[in-house]
Amino acid sequence: MDNLRIICMQASFAEKIIMYMQYPFVRYALIVGTLIALCSSLLGVTLVLKRFSFIGDGLSHVAFGGVAIASILNMTNKMVLVLPVTIICAILLLRTGQNTKIKGDAAIAVISVAALAFGYLMMNVFGTSANLTGDVCSTLFGSTSILTLTLPEVWLCVVLSLLVVCLFILFYNRLFAVTFDESFARAVGTKVEAYNLLIAIVIAVIIVLAMNLVGSLLISALIIFPALSALRIFGSFKKVTVFAALLSVTSALVGILISIVAGTPVGSTIVAVQAVVFAGCYIMGSVMKGVLI
Amino acid sequence: MALLTVKNLAIGYDSGVVAKDLNFEVNAGDYLCITGENGSGKSTLMKTLLGLSEKLGGEIIFGDGLKKTEVGYLPQQTMIQRDFPASVKEIVLSGAQAGMGFRPFYNAREKERARISMEKMGISDLAGRCYRELSGGQQQRVLLARALLAADKILFLDEPVSGLDPDATIKMYELIKMLNREGMAIVMISHDVREVKKYASHILHFGDEVSFEKRKEMAICG
């Protein structure tokens, strides 16, 4: 009897999904969500290992500030302002990080908090929108904007994501070398600054893209969780990278589907799924280590 | 011509000069040890030679057709590396990046060189292992194998035995000696003045003043 009920539930879940899949906005959300999850997890491994876990947080707040200013200026295409501002901050943050760690840490905190505060302040003082709290909330938490994507936005996301993936594959070996040992790389003549610049630009692009999906507060989760989960289990850079990408894409898909069927907020649902996956990997990693010892 | 010629070099940071009027050269097959107290400028000298720090004055001349991309370097371990997920093979191969130009992936020749280099360092059986799970001595040999992939003529080693147990220390010194016998010029920083005298052909000592001592006869009989 119980089994029957479960089968029925599964059928209705699957039916619901199939039904929803007929709507273009659901398909768009799935495509964009998966791609963003993929890109952020690829860079996430490098950022976590370089001790820049929080750069996602910092930059997303900068992007929030950018969005606030763009809204006040009534710009039709906010990207024109948001993207350059975020890229510049990314470059500045990664640069200070090279010299001393604490400085880099503090710099991220300063920029993050200041951008958030100024963004909200500007929206409050100059904002024309009737629903200020709603606006702020949706920028921070992503709300449903991923479900209102237009076809050009989807294409932009596809193109940029492909670009990120191609760059990542082409520079994979350099990225490894620069992440593992910056002094060695520099000593043997690798252009470390150039690669750090590339990382900064790519991460800024990903964050601006990801704001549509999970909002600025939850971007860190997209960057950190898959990398940390994979780090718990695997011991080679390649395996960690591939596994992080797989985890991220799967959690994003599962998260979006659950949120559509259950009517929960998309961003938070994805992050919740990732957190559960991380807990699983954490336990699995501990068990594997126990077995090895 | 010498591989490396240093003339009237001054080293230090923005805040001030750590050492000046350094004059020495490193020829093919030399084994130069840099000794001295902590903070006397040993590491700064090496970083300046490698172009990681700005020099404050004087000249560093790479000779004998030595290119910037042909030096090997074994830096001190960083915090990041201790829990870095990387297989031994991945790390050793990354030593080849300097010679790759704009080619994104390693070719068969570089993979073969990595294999030979790991064999020389006696870590072939560790190729698939995770770096963070190795012992200190094994980790240093991995980094040395990586440096070998980058270097044809000269190796820079920054305290290669620091933190190693006595057995691993001896093994490390023997490996470096072997490379030196094969013709690789060695520039090594060390705390251990007594120990390095057994191996070094030249000693650059940072004390109250900097002295450069030739021990050629040691190199010949040793």
Boltz contact constraints between the chains, C-beta under 6 A:
constraints:
  - contact:
      token1: [A, 170]
      token2: [B, 104]
      max_distance: 6.0
  - contact:
      token1: [A, 176]
      token2: [B, 94]
      max_distance: 6.0
  - contact:
      token1: [A, 177]
      token2: [B, 94]
      max_distance: 6.0
  - contact:
      token1: [A, 177]
      token2: [B, 97]
      max_distance: 6.0
  - contact:
      token1: [A, 180]
      token2: [B, 84]
      max_distance: 6.0
  - contact:
      token1: [A, 183]
      token2: [B, 52]
      max_distance: 6.0
  - contact:
      token1: [A, 183]
      token2: [B, 75]
      max_distance: 6.0
  - contact:
      token1: [A, 184]
      token2: [B, 73]
      max_distance: 6.0
  - contact:
      token1: [A, 184]
      token2: [B, 75]
      max_distance: 6.0
  - contact:
      token1: [A, 186]
      token2: [B, 52]
      max_distance: 6.0
  - contact:
      token1: [A, 187]
      token2: [B, 50]
      max_distance: 6.0
  - contact:
      token1: [A, 187]
      token2: [B, 73]
      max_distance: 6.0
  - contact:
      token1: [A, 188]
      token2: [B, 98]
      max_distance: 6.0
  - contact:
      token1: [A, 188]
      token2: [B, 150]
      max_distance: 6.0
  - contact:
      token1: [A, 189]
      token2: [B, 68]
      max_distance: 6.0
  - contact:
      token1: [A, 189]
      token2: [B, 69]
      max_distance: 6.0
  - contact:
      token1: [A, 189]
      token2: [B, 98]
      max_distance: 6.0
  - contact:
      token1: [A, 190]
      token2: [B, 97]
      max_distance: 6.0
  - contact:
      token1: [A, 231]
      token2: [B, 85]
      max_distance: 6.0
  - contact:
      token1: [A, 235]
      token2: [B, 85]
      max_distance: 6.0
  - contact:
      token1: [A, 235]
      token2: [B, 130]
      max_distance: 6.0
  - contact:
      token1: [A, 236]
      token2: [B, 87]
      max_distance: 6.0
  - contact:
      token1: [A, 237]
      token2: [B, 85]
      max_distance: 6.0
  - contact:
      token1: [A, 237]
      token2: [B, 86]
      max_distance: 6.0
  - contact:
      token1: [A, 237]
      token2: [B, 90]
      max_distance: 6.0
  - contact:
      token1: [A, 240]
      token2: [B, 85]
      max_distance: 6.0
